[in-house]
């Protein structure tokens, strides 16, 4: 059975998600359609990218992931398929897919421009139903990605996908703030290890204009209640947390602000 996942900022009040599922099942009735979430904040590409990258590693190989957070729908932005070493991503060419796709290893990216694999009437405001859902259904049924359109090289690869290492410092940004108030960066444990940082080290973390010296821990409970720490979260990104408290409220962090890590001794 083929698996297709859906992620969007559509919410649950409107018929949009049901319409996408109806299109998928009309084309590929054997598909198993799984909702990741439809509660991404409206137009919040970073949040959608983070949730997508967090959830997709746990799906079986060859899953087709459809993501729609698409403030540029109907403009010149392209519709794309990203082929990775584990599966496929379908959605807008606005960076939404790339954090997840990069983690799996990007093979090729294709521009969806073959009308054979779209609905006969394509709305300027609902490519999720008219382009992405049909493409996903056909992919899951075995159509090769090259059938949908040409391979492209100039796809959007946003800055939040890849942090930078600069002279003993890893420079990224706040990617997400979860419901516990944990401040999640786009910096992976591999990024830190490549610069010589390991669990147990003291880290100097700069959040916007705030400077913190934090222990690099393995679990929240390794520090006293109310104490800040750095650790690798469940999505494999470095986060700043407050044991049994809200780091985001304490440090007034905002998504998109700089998140920089260096050795505490270098301050």
Helices and strands as residue ranges (DSSP letters): E 3-8, H 16-27, E 32-37, H 45-55, G 56-58, E 64-68, E 79-84, E 88-92, H 98-104, E 106-111, G 115-117, H 127-127, I 128-132, H 133-140, G 145-148, E 151-152, G 159-161, E 164-166, E 169-177, E 183-188, H 189-194, E 202-207, E 210-217, G 220-222, E 228-232, E 237-242, H 247-251, E 258-263, G 264-266
